[in-house]
């Protein structure tokens, strides 16, 4: 018995759930069973399908019998999943309870189908793992269908910013390595219900490429664009035992797994070079030219974020400081401004700027610290680990903000017991909604101290409206400072009048107003914010 076949036997994780109903044991009965499913009630249909699949998984079958049963049942399962998807994909996240139930059913059906097809491979090739005569087509189809459903589990989990079910990567790698061992990894399989024709190699590599770009850092529409590129480039990427080039990365493993991925590395040179060649130096769009001649229009910022993720091999291996501790956070620019300005709203802030004139605001001003408002509140989070570049933190269930990727977050860097907060500023790069209701996020640090201020652009010699803004001091010396505002400024290089207010840690005299020439750029992952970078 080969090692690859032994690995294929292990790790079936689906447990019986849902309706207590048995799947028919012969193909002729499946059609009648499917006909009586309550198709107008998607949840009931999903419950019946999920219950039948999970109960049949460990029922002994000849491999050919299970394969034929799955093939007869699969169109109904895929159709049910598509109906469920339409009712929750595109909804605001985190999902409300009824949509979350539908998403859970869709994930479970994909997972159950993936496990069932993997079980069919095991039974087809029993007992030693050799492909029986005239069964290579069935075995290749089982492997490809299993990999496709596992891929859909991960893709759907990423779109919902959820933790995938346990064991998905181990199962995918077991399927792929077995396909390689029996020389089926490059056999094309036509898949009618999924509307794809793909090789096991391509399905596996597509999924690994998606994982490498940090899928939790992208919106669902962006993830679909990235998948289109991964689908086209997967045939040109190679799974290898050792790192073959500078653009190689270790295969993903399940979260919490202490074992190194046995499959080695993915060499993704072709994927990387197509992206680098497409990046436009000017303009907001970078058309990506695919090997088949198609061109995909993509935002330049999106392509750059993908390249940034692929190039973070050193960052992924950088030392991180572990140890859970609590930290106060504020989500959103207006909230950060409120607390960094001494707990006053923006209207009061600009009124008092006017009152104080050009002399700045005293740290002892009697109108400071007016208390929190319902819309501006600090949320305590647990820092799971951090490095020089940022934090991985978690908000408890019931205390989690309705955050999104690209939202700014204030982090109180003051030591415990210090009454006056010392606000750092970061941006959410990825999100994950945990099963217990908690929210985990990766925060990239923008500055270790931000200052609340007001600014107004000067256009054509006329000063515009005062805007809420934050001053961002660079993390590295020698770089220019920047100002962050909500919304957009159409002028590319606006001159700004910057009005300073409350600066509790400033050693020099308070600042009043100064004029700054800047260049505009969108905050990398969120078009609602604009960075105004000072020109030297």
N, C-alpha and C positions, 0 to 999 in steps of 0.2 A: 504493500500500500504506500503510495507516494506521500511525501510530506505535504504537498499542496492539497491532496485529497483529504488528508487527515485534518488540515486546517479548515477545509470547507465544511467538515462535519460539525465543527464547534460553533458555539455562540449564538444559537437561535434564541431570540429574546422576547418574541411575541408571546403574550399570555392570553388565555381565553377571556373574552369580555363581550359585552353587548347581549343581544338576544340569544337565548339558548336554543339554537336551531342547527341541525346537521346538514351539511352539504351532501347532495346525492353522490353516490359512489360510482355511477356510470354516466358516460357522456350523454346518452340519449335522454336521460332524465333531467339533465342540466337545463335544457331548453325550456321544458315545462316549468321548472322551478323558477327560472328567470322571468317567465311570462306572468307569473302571479305576484311578482314583487310590486309593492305599492309605489310606482314610479312618481306619482304626484306628490308623495310625501317623502322628500329627500332624506330627512333625518331618520325616518323609519326604515327606508331602503338601506341607508348606510349602516344602521344598527344591525339589520339582518345580514347584510353582506359581511360586515366585520365579524359578527359572531360566528357565522358559518366558516369563514376563512380561518379564524384563529383556532376553532375547534378541529378543523380538518388537518391542520399543519402537522400534528403528531400522529395522525391516523396512518397506519401502515398502508402504503400503496406501491404498486409497481411504478417505476419512474415514468413509463409511457402513459400510464393511466392518469397520474397526477398532472403531467404535462397537458394531456388532452382536456382534462377537466378545467385547468387554468385557462387554456386557450378559449374554451367555450364560454367561460365566465367573464373573461377579461373585458370584452366590450361593454358589458353592463357596469362593471366596476369603474372603468375609465369614464364612462358617461356620467355616472353618479358623482365622481370626484369633480368633473368639470362643472356640474350643476352646483355643487357646494362652493367651489372656488368663486363662482360669479356672485355669491352672496356675502363674501367677506373680503376678497381681495380688493384693494383700493379704499377700504374703510379706514377711518382714523385709528391710530394705534395709541395705547394698547386696545385690543378688541373688547367690545362690551360682551356680556356673558353669552347671549344667544349666538353671536357670530363666532365667539371663541369655541363654542361647542361644535359648530360646523367645521371650523378649522381643525379641531382635534380629530374629528371623524375622517376628514380628508387625509391627514397625516397618517392615521392608523391604517386606512385602506391601502395607501401606497406601501407602508411598511409591511403589512400582512402579505401583499402580493409579492414584494421583493423576497421575503422569507420563504414563501411557498414555491417560487420558481427556483430558489437556491436549493430547497429540499428536493425538488424534482430532479435537479442535476445529481445530487447525492444518490438518489434512488436509481436513476438511469445508469449510473456508472458503478453501482454496487457489484461486488464487494471490494475490489482492488483499486477502483478509480479509473479503469480503462474505458474508453468509449466503445460501446458495442457496435458491431457491424451495422451499417445503414442508419445509425442514430446520431451521427455527428451534427446533422442539421438541427435535430431536436435539442441536442445539448447546447449548441451555439445559441439557439433561440432562447433557451432557458437562462443562459448566462446574460445575454443582452437584455432580456426583459427584466431580470433581477437587478442588473446595474441601472437600468433606466428608472425603475421605481425607487431604488435607493437614492439616486440622484434627485428625484422629485421630492423625496423626504427632506433632503438637505436644502434644496432650493426653496421649498415652501417655508421651512424653518427660518432661513435667512431673510426671506421677505417679511416675515412676521417678527423678526428680531427675537427668536426663541431658541433655546437650547435644543438641538436635535436629540432624538431618542438615543439611548446608550447603545454602543456597539456598531453604529452605522459604518464608520470607516474601517473597522476590523473586517466586517462582512464584505464590504466592497473590495478590499484588498485581497481577501480570500478568494472571491469570485475571479478577480483579475489574474491572480497568480495561478489559479487552476487553469484558466483559459490559456495562459502562456504555456503551462506544462503539457497540455494536450494539443497545442498548436491551433487553437480556435480563436486566439485574440485578434486576428486580422480577417476573420470571416464575416462578411457583411450580412446583416440580418434585416429583412424588411419587416417593419412593425406597423401594421395598419392602424390599430387603435391609437398609438402614440403619434402616428403620421410622421415617422422618421425611418430612414434606412441608415444603420450605423453599425460599426464594428465594436466589439467589447473594448478594444484598446481606446477608441475614440470616446466612448461614453465615460470610461474611467478618467481619461486625461482631461476631458471637458470639466469634470467635477473638481479635479485637483486644481486646475487653472482658476476656477471660480474661488476656491478656498484661498489661493495664494494672494488674491487681490484684497483680502479682508472683506468678505461680502457684507458683514454687518455695518460697514461704513457707507453703504450705498442705499439709495431708495429702490423700491421694487422696479420702477421703470428703468432706472439706470442698470440694475442687475440684469434685466432682459437684454439691454444693449450689449453688456459685457458678455453675456452668454452667447450672443450671435457671433462675436469675435472668437470666443473660446471654441465654439462648434467648428468654425472654419479653420482654425489653426491647430486643433488637436492632432490631426494626422501628421503634422510636422514636428511634434514634440515627442520626446522619448523618455520612457521609464528605464532607469539604469541603476546598477548596484552601487555605484559611487558617483560623487559629484563630477560631472563631465565638463563643466565650463563655469564661468563666472555667473551665468544665469541658470543655476541649478538650485533646487530647494528640496529639502526633505519632505517626503510624502506626509500628509496630515495624519494625525492619530486622534483617537477618541479622547475627549476631555477627561482628565483624571487618570489616564493610562500612564503607567510608569515605564512601559515598554517602548523602545524605539521602533518606529515603523520598519518592519522587516523587508518591505518592498524596495527600500533604498530612496532614490531621488528622482525628481522630474527635471529634465533638461528642457527649458522653455525659451531658448534663444530666438526661435522663429516668432513666438508670441511677443517677446520684448521688442524685437527689431521692427515689427510691423507698427507697434505703438509709437516708438521713437521716430520713425520715418514720417509718421502722420502729424506729429505735433506742429501746429502752426505758430510761427513767431508773432504773427499779427492776427488780430481778429479773434472772435469768440468761438469759431468752429474749426475743427480739425478732421476732415474726412478721412476715414480709415479704409485703405485699399486692401481688400482681401485677396487671397491667392486665386480665387475663381473669377476675379475681375470685377466683382461687386464692390461698390463703395458705400460705406455706412457713415452718414453724417453724425458726428459726435461733438459735444462741447469740448473745447480745449481744456477747460478746467477738469473735466471728467477724465480725459486721457492722462493728464498730469497726475491726478490722484491715483490712477491705476499704476502708472510708472513708479510713483513714490512708494506704493505698497510693495511692488515687486523688488524695488531696490533696497528694502529695509532688512536685508539679511543680517547686517551688522547690528541693527537696532533690535532685531528679534533675539539676538544672542547676548545683548548687552545686559550687564548686571542690573537686577531689579531688587529693591529692598522690600522684603516681605514683613508682614506684621500688622495685624489689624488695629486700627485706632480710629477714633471718631473725628470728624471735621465738619464745620458749618459750611453750607453751600447756598448759593442763590442762583437761580436759573433765569436767564434772559437779561438783555442789556438794561432795560428799565429798572429791574430789580437790583442789579449790581450798582447802577447809578444811585439809586435811592440810599443804599447802605453806605457806599463810598462817599456820598455827599453829606454824611452825618445824619442819616435817617430822615431826610426831608424829600418831599415830592418835587418834581421838576418845576412846576409853576411857582412854588414857594422859593425854590432855589434861584430862579432868574429874577424874581422880585427883589430878593435880598442882594443879588449881584448888583442890581441897579442902585439899591440903597447904599451899598458899600463903595460904589464908584470904582475907581481904578486901584484902590488900596488893597483889594483882596478881602477875604473873609477871615476873621479871627477864629482861632480854634476855641475861643471862649465865648463865641456868640451865643446869646441867650435863646435863640430860636432853633439851635441844633438839637438833635436827638429827640424828635417829636414822637418816636415810637413806630412800630410796624403798622402797615396797612394790610387789609385783607388780601390785596393783590401782590404785596411785596412781603414775603416772609422767608426767613432762613429755614433750610431743611438740613437736618443732621444726616450725614452719610458716613459709611464705613469705608475707609481707605484700605483696599485689599493689598495693593503693592504700588510702588512708584519708582520712577527712574528720573534722570535729569530732564527728560523730555515731557513727563506728564504723570498722570495718576490713573489707576484702575480702581474705581470706587463703586459702592452699591448703596442705593437708597432702599430702606425697608419697605415691605408691603404696607400700603395705606399711607405712606409718607412720600411715595415716589412722585416726581413732577411729571406733567405731560410734556416731556422733552422730545426733541427731534435731533437728528444728525445735523450738525452745523450750528446748533444753538450755543450761545456763549454761557459760561458758568463762572460765577465768582467763587473763589476758594479762600476761606479764612486761614491765612498762614500764621496768625498770631499763636504764640505758645499758650497752653492751657492756663487759665487764671488771669490772662491779660484782658482787661475790659474792652479796650479799643481794638476792633478787628483790623487786620492788615490784609487787604484784599489782593490776591493774585487773580489772574484771569486766564481761563482756558476755553477750549472749544470741544464740543462732543464730536469725536471721530467715529465712534461706533456705539451701538446700543444693543442690549439683550434683555428681553423680558423673561424673568425666571418663573418656574412653575408655581412658586409660592407667592407670586405677586410682586416680589422685589424687582428692581431694575438695576442692572449692571451696566456701566458705561466706561469707555476709554476716553480720557480727557487729555488732549494735547495742550501743554502749557504755552500760552502766548506771552505772558509777562509775569514776573514775580511781584510786581506792584503796579496797580492801575489807579488812575486819578480821575475822579468825576469832574466834568467841566461842561461848559456850553460853548458852541461855536456857531458861526454863521458864515456861509460862503459869500465872497464878494464877486459878483458877476457884472461885468460891464460897468464897473465903478459904483455899483449899488449893492449895499449889504442886504443879504437875504434874511430869512426867518431864523431865529435862534433854535438850534437843534441840541438835543441831549447827546452827549458824547463821552467817551472814555479815552484818556491818554494811555498809550501803551509804550512803555519803555522796553527796548529790545533786550532779549536774553543775552546776546553777545555784544561785547564792546565794539564800537566802531560802526555799528549799524544805525540807521536813522530811526527816530521815534515815529510813531504812527498814531492816528486817531480813528476810533471806531464809531460809526453812526448806524442807525437803522435807515433802510431805504437806499435810494440811489441819488447820486449827483451826476447830472449829464455832462457837465464840463470835465474834460480829461485832466486838466491841471489847474484846479481852482485855488485862488488865494483865500485864506481863511483868517477870520478874526476869532482868536481863541480867548475865552474868558475863564479865568481860573477861580475856583472857590475854595472849598474846604480841603486842606492838605495837612492832616494831623501829624505826618512824620517828616514834614519839610524842615530842614535845618536852617536854610537861608530865609530871607524875608518873604512874606507871602507874595505870590505873583498876582498881577492884575490882568491886563489884556495884552496880547502880542499878536502880530501878523505873521502868518506862516504860509509859504508856498508849498503846495503838495501835489502828488500824483495819485490818481484814484485806481483802485483795484478791488475786485470783488473778494470778500472773504472766501477762502478756497472752496468751501462746500455749501455755502448758503447765500443765495442771491439777495436775501433780505438785508444783508449787512454790507457795508462798504468800508474798506480800509483806505484812509487818506495818509499816504506816506510822505513824510517831510523830504523836500529836495534839499540836498546839501549845497 
